[in-house]
């Protein structure tokens, strides 16, 4: 048994919720130890501090429902339970070739204005890009529905004549 070997497990901790509120994190630690004993076939279990912090991060009353760990069997024969970090591929980083490039830049038009016989060049302040941005902003604003004015309807009143008292006959 001179070789170290490691395995990655997802340990379900859902049954922790069956214990009392004030003992749930403690039971979760014990469940991790039992899981390691059952799957790695040894009684000497050491839980890494990081795993313990993950269990106790939300307090004693609400440990996680499951935890992903890496179990390593060492030369001494004990099991080290540590947190599992997944290896992330570096191909997802965008390069300069993947980024979209601006191919055409719109320049404002120059307008010639004649004042007192002199010709001056005038550059309008709004470009076509600015106008497009304003239109997009106008379209993106949610329009509020018109409010309906509702007056409470009164029930129609019945006009009734007052009843006369019955006549007594003598």
C-alpha positions in Angstrom: 0.0 0.0 0.0 2.9 2.4 -0.8 0.8 4.1 -3.5 -1.4 7.1 -2.7 -4.7 7.0 -4.4 -7.6 9.5 -4.3 -11.2 9.5 -5.2 -13.8 12.2 -5.6 -17.2 11.8 -3.9 -20.3 13.8 -3.5 -21.6 13.1 0.0 -25.3 13.5 0.6 -26.0 15.2 3.9 -29.8 15.4 3.7 -30.4 13.2 6.7 -28.7 15.8 8.8 -32.0 17.6 8.9 -33.5 14.7 10.9 -31.4 15.6 14.0 -32.0 18.5 16.4 -31.3 22.0 15.2 -28.3 22.5 17.5 -26.5 19.3 16.5 -26.8 19.3 12.7 -23.3 20.5 11.8 -21.8 18.0 14.2 -23.9 15.2 12.7 -22.7 16.3 9.2 -19.1 15.9 10.3 -19.8 12.4 11.7 -21.7 11.5 8.5 -18.6 12.5 6.4 -16.4 10.3 8.6 -18.8 7.3 8.3 -19.0 7.8 4.5 -15.2 7.8 4.3 -14.9 4.6 6.5 -17.4 2.8 4.4 -15.9 3.7 1.0 -12.2 3.8 1.8 -12.1 0.8 4.2 -10.1 2.3 7.0 -10.9 3.8 10.4 -8.4 6.6 10.6 -10.1 9.7 9.1 -8.7 13.2 9.1 -11.0 16.0 7.8 -9.4 19.0 6.3 -10.0 22.4 7.9 -11.5 23.8 4.7 -14.2 21.0 4.6 -15.0 21.8 8.2 -15.4 25.5 7.4 -17.7 24.6 4.5 -19.9 22.6 6.9 -20.0 25.3 9.6 -20.1 28.3 7.2 -23.9 28.8 7.7 -23.9 27.9 11.3 -24.8 24.8 13.3 -28.4 24.8 12.2 -28.1 24.8 8.4 -25.2 22.7 7.0 -25.2 22.1 3.2 -27.4 19.3 1.8 -24.4 17.8 -0.1 -20.7 18.4 -0.3 -18.1 17.4 -2.9 -14.9 16.1 -1.4 -11.6 14.4 -2.5 -10.6 11.5 -0.3 -6.9 10.5 -0.4 -5.4 7.4 1.2 -1.9 8.2 2.5 1.2 6.0 3.1 0.5 6.0 6.8 -2.9 4.4 6.2 -5.2 7.2 7.2 -7.7 9.0 4.9 -7.5 12.8 4.3 -10.8 14.3 3.4 -10.3 17.6 1.6 -12.3 20.0 -0.5 -12.6 19.3 -4.2 -11.7 22.0 -6.7 -12.6 21.3 -10.3 -10.0 22.0 -12.9 -11.1 24.8 -15.2 -10.2 24.7 -18.9 -8.4 27.9 -20.1 -9.9 27.7 -23.6 -12.9 29.8 -22.6 -10.7 33.0 -22.3 -11.6 35.2 -25.3 -8.6 36.4 -27.5 -8.3 39.5 -29.5 -9.3 37.6 -32.7 -12.6 36.5 -31.1 -13.6 40.1 -30.2 -15.8 41.9 -32.7 -14.0 44.8 -34.4 -15.5 48.1 -35.5 -15.0 48.3 -39.3 -16.7 51.5 -40.2 -16.7 54.8 -38.3 -19.4 57.3 -39.1 -18.1 60.9 -39.3 -20.4 63.8 -39.1 -21.3 65.6 -42.3 -19.9 69.1 -42.8 -22.5 71.7 -43.8 -21.6 74.9 -45.5 -23.4 78.0 -44.2 -23.4 81.4 -46.0 -23.5 84.4 -43.7 -22.8 87.9 -45.0 -21.2 86.6 -48.1 -18.7 84.4 -46.2 -18.8 80.6 -46.4 -18.3 78.8 -43.1 -18.2 75.1 -42.4 -20.6 73.9 -39.8 -20.4 70.5 -38.1 -23.8 69.4 -36.7 -23.6 68.2 -33.0 -25.8 65.2 -33.5 -24.5 62.3 -35.6 -26.4 59.4 -37.0 -25.1 57.3 -34.2 -26.5 59.7 -31.6 -29.9 59.6 -33.2 -29.9 55.8 -33.3 -29.0 55.7 -29.6 -31.8 58.1 -28.7 -34.3 55.9 -30.7 -33.1 52.8 -28.9 -33.5 54.5 -25.5 -37.0 55.6 -26.4 -37.9 52.1 -27.5 -36.4 50.4 -24.5 -38.4 52.5 -21.9 -41.4 50.5 -20.8 -44.6 52.4 -21.5 -47.0 52.6 -18.6 -50.5 51.4 -19.3 -53.1 54.1 -19.3 -54.8 54.4 -16.0 -58.5 53.7 -16.0 -60.7 55.9 -14.0 -63.2 53.8 -12.3 -65.9 55.2 -10.2 -67.7 53.0 -7.8 -71.1 52.1 -9.3 -74.0 52.6 -6.9 -76.8 50.2 -7.0 -80.0 51.6 -8.6 -82.4 52.8 -5.9 -85.9 51.6 -6.1 -88.5 54.2 -5.5 -91.0 52.7 -3.2 -94.1 54.4 -1.8 -94.5 54.3 1.9 -96.9 51.7 2.9 -100.1 52.9 4.6 -101.2 51.3 7.8 -104.0 48.8 7.3 -107.5 50.1 7.9 -109.4 48.7 10.7 -113.0 48.0 10.1 -115.6 48.6 12.9 
